[in-house]
Amino acid sequence: MSESAIPQSWPTYRLNAARTGTLAGGAPRAAGKVKWTFRSAIGLRSAPALVDGALLFGTLDGKFYALDAANGDALWSFSAGAPIWSAPAVTGGHVFFGADNGKVFALDRKSGATAWQFEAKREVRASPIVLGEAVFIGSCDHYFYALNRAGGLWWKFDAGHRIRSTATAAGNVLYFGTDGGQIHALDVATGRKKWSAAAAGPITACPLVEGGRVLVGSYDRDFHCFAAASGKRLWLFRTGLHISTAATSGAGRIYFTSTDASVYALDPQNGKLLWKFRTPWSAAASPVFAGGIVYVASYSGPLYALDAATGKEVFQGPSEATVFAEPVVTGEAIYMAPHGGNVFALGA
């Protein structure tokens, strides 16, 4: 793939509505140099978005920032009034995200001015998904909401438990998990439930849907594979501790992390283990696949770049504080948002 064809934007959590976390093109093969650093007042749990040269993210002190991705200078900031765990979605002229005060915000992405806000009854920690003229998002008030692009309610679904799992779209179906251990499949247009399946522990991770399969980890320590059409369990794989991160795919494999301090690569057909990479501490961020490399940020800070075929380490990025947010990977840089508050860009 030519350099110009490598995506230079990351408009939503896990890159796209399918939540693949997979880039078709390449990425920096060695990213040990810190190009710039931006210091926020407090830590981050929100994964950034990158659109038109602006890096956008929220912090636990309730601030939402837009930075110049080239140098880390602040373009604008907005106060949401409560901690922000929700990763933003950027489309058209707006950026959408939720906050712990139960509000879903739509801001002008150039200025940070409020376009509208919608108020749920409890924290909104999931990330929004924008499809056409609708914004979909789950809340800790047990409801999954469909909003129109003016912030009005279209429909809502009572999941019966807190929703911290970000939804994935495949065709006309939305898939998401709950703290009650269910995974639901809803019709996009009506919110009608197509099926539900269950794990033995909370599902806070975002599902990955591909090849007719729904793939997601749970706090029950298992990585689950369900049939996308019916919810029938196809296989599961047991890890050492709970799984709270989303999976990615590439080169015919599924990659995910567990709090047992491991990165796993499985065969999506049958769940067979292909390789396992151990990190010194828990790998708390979702992995990203680009150009034959799996990028994983660990609890202890380093960014690991692993060969997707073998699981062997290719390089490490600089050590930092705990990282919960996935890296944003482009052909020119890797952007990191650690819990310690130093947002930075890595380059070769």
N, C-alpha and C positions, 0 to 999 in steps of 0.2 A: 504494500500500500504506500502511495506517495505521501510525503510529509503534509501536503495540502489536504489530503483526505483524512488525516488523523483528526478526530473530533477535538475541538478546542473549547467545548462547553460541557457543562454538567448541570442541566436545568432542574433536576429533581433528585430526591433520595434514590440511590442505586441507579442513577443515570437516566432511567426512563420509566414509563408506566408499567412495563413488564418486570421492573426491579431486577434486572439481570446483573448489574455491576460489571458488565463485560464490554470492553472496547474492542472493536474489530481491528484497530490499528495498533501501532506501537506506543512506547512510552520511554522515558529516559532509562537507559540500561544501567546507569550509575547515577544516583541522585544523592550524593553525600554532601553537597554544598548548600548552605542556607543562603538563599537569595535575598530574603527580607524577613523581618519579624514584626508582628503587631501585638501589642500587649493590651489585653482586655482586663477589666477590673477583677474579674472572677472567672471561674472555670466554665468549660463548655461541654455539653452533651449533644448539641445539635450539629449534624453533619452539614458542611457548607454546600452551597450551589454556586455555579460559575456560569455567567451569561454575559456576553458582550464585554468581556474584560473586567467584569465586576464580580468579586467574591462576596457572597451573602450568607450570613449565619446569625444565630441568636446565642445569647449567653445566659447563665444561671442568675445573673443580676437583673434580668429582664430587658437588657438592651439588644437591639437588632442592628447589625452593622452591614454596610456596603463598603468594601475596600477596593481600591485599584489593584487588580491582580498583578500588575507589572511591578509595583513597588511597595504595596502594603499600606499606602496612604488612605485614610478614611475619606470616603466620598459623602456619606451621610450616616446618621444613626437615628433610631426610633426607640422610645421607651414603651414596652408592652405592659409594664406594671406588675409583672410576675415572671418567675423563671421560665425560660424557653428551652424545652427539650426537643421540640418538633423541628425537623429539618424542613427548609423551605422548598416550595415548588414555584418555578418562575415560568410564566407563559404570557404572551402578548405584552402588555405594558404593566403587568402586576406581579407581585411576589406574595405568596400565600403561606401562612404558618399558624400554628396554635401555641397557646401558652397555658401556664398553670392556673390562671384566673378563669379558665373555661372559655376564653375568647379565641375565635378564629379571625385572623386579620388578613385583609387584602390591602397592600400598600402599593403606591406608585413606585415602580422599580428604579426610576431615574432620580426621584426626589425624596422618597420615604414618606410622602404624604399619605394619610389614611384615605382609602377609597371606600371601604366599608368594614364592619366587624359583625360577627355573629356570636352569640353567647350560648354555650352549652351550660350544663349545671355543675360540671366538675372539670378537673384538669384535662387539657387536650395535649397529650404527649406523642400521639401518633403524628405522622407526617401526611400532608394532603396529597391527593392524586387528582389531577385535572384532566378531564376527558371532554373534549368539545366545549360546551357551554356550562359544564357542571364541575363543582368541586366536591370531592368525597373525602370524609375524614371521620375517624372514630374518636370516642371520648371515654374518660374514666367514669362517666355517668351511665355507662352500659349501652349507649346509643351509637349507632353508625349513621352519620348524616350525609344526605345528598343536598347540596346547596346550588342555587343558580349563580351565575356570574355577577349578580347584583347583591348576593349575600342572603337571599330569601330561601326559606326551606322548601325543598322539592319533595323529599320523602325521608323517613328515618326508620331504622330497624333496631328493635330491642334485642341485644345479644345476651342479656341476662347477667353479664359480668363486665368488669372493666376491660376496655379496649386500649392497649398500648401498642399493638401490632399495626404497622402500616400496611395498607391494602395494596394488592397487586391486581392489575387488570390483564385479562387474556380474553380476547374476543368481546363478548357482551357480558362477561362475568367478572365480579370482584371477589377476591379471596383475602381473608384476614383471620387472625387468631384472637383469642380472648384469654384473660387471666383464669378463666374457668377450665382451660384446656381444650376448648372447642376450636375448630376451624370451620368457618362458614363460607359458603359460595352463594353470592347474591346476584340476581339479575340487575344489570346496570340501570335499566330504564324504570323498573318498578320497585326495586328493593326486595322483591319476593325471594325467599330462600329456595335455592335449588337443592342443596344438601348441606349437612353438617357431619363432621367426624370429630373424634375425640382422642386426645392424648391423656396421659396420667398426670400432667402438670401444666402450669401456665404456658401459653404460647405468646410470647412478646415479640418474637422475630417476625420479620416480613417474609411471607412465602415467596418461593421462586417457582414459577410455572413454566414448564417447557416440555416438549415431547409428550404431551398428554398427561404429564405428572405434576402434582403439587408437592414441593419438597420444602420441609420446614423442620427446625429443631424446637425442642421443648425443655422446660425445667425438669421433666422426668428423665433427663439424660439421653433421650433417644432422638435420633434424626429420622423423621418420618417421610414416607413416600406414599401419597394417595393418588388414585385415579382422578384426573381433573374433571371428567364427565360425571362421575358417580360418587366420589368420596371413598371408594373401596380402598382399604389398605393394601398396598402392593408389597412393601417391605419396610423394615426399620433397622437402624444400626445403633447399637448402644455405645455411648462414650462414658468417660469417667465421672463427669459432673454436668451441671445443667448447661443448656445451650440458649443463648439469648440474642444471637447475631444471625443475620441473613446469610444465605449461601450465594455463591456465584458459580458460573460454569464456563468452560472453554476447553478446547482440545479433547472433547469427549469425556470430560470428568466433571464431577460436582465437588466444590471446595467449600469448607465451612470451618469455623472455629468452635471450641468448647472452653469452658472455664477450667477444664482439666489441664490447661496450658498446652494444648495441641491444635495443630492445623491438620485437617483430614482431607484426603482426596478419595472419592468413591466412584465406582461405576454406577451411572444412573439407571442402568437396566436392572441391576439386582442388589445394589447396596454393598457390593464387595469392596473391601479396603484395598486401595491401590498404593497409597503411601501415607505416612504420618510424620509431621515435623513437630518437634517439641520446642517450646519457648520457655525461657526462665520463669516467666510468670504467665498468668492467664492472658489469653488473646481476647480482648474485650470488644474489639471493633470488627465489623463485617469485612471480609476480604474483597478485593477487586482483581479482575483478570484483564490483562492487556498485553498483547504481543508475546504470548507464551510465558508470561510472568504472573505469579500470584502475589499481590501486595497485601501484607497484613501488618497492622499496627498492634503491638502487644501492650499489656497492662503496665509493663515496666518502662515503656516508652519507645524503644527502637522500632523503626519501620523495616520489616523483613521483606525482601524480594526473593521469591522462591521459584525455581524452575518448575513449571507446571507439569512436566512429564515425569520428573523424578523426585520433587520435593526438596532438592538440594538448594542451599542458600546461594544466591547469586551476589547479593550485596546487602548491606544494612544502611539505613538512613540514620541520622543523628539521634541520640538518646534524648528523651524529653520526659515530661510528667506523664501520668496515666492518660491513655488515649482510648476514648470510647467511640469516637466518631470515625467513620470510614474515611480513607484518604480520597481526595479528588485527583484523579490521574488524567493528564493530557500528554500530548506529544512533547511539550516544552517544559512542564514542571509537574511536581506533585505537591498538593496543598494539604497541610495537616492542621487540625484543630484540637490540640490536646486539652485535657481537663484542667491543666494548670493555668491556662489562659493565654499562652503564647501561640498565636496563630502564625504559621510560617510557610514559606514556599521553598521547596527543594529543587535543585537543578544539578545538571552534570558538572 
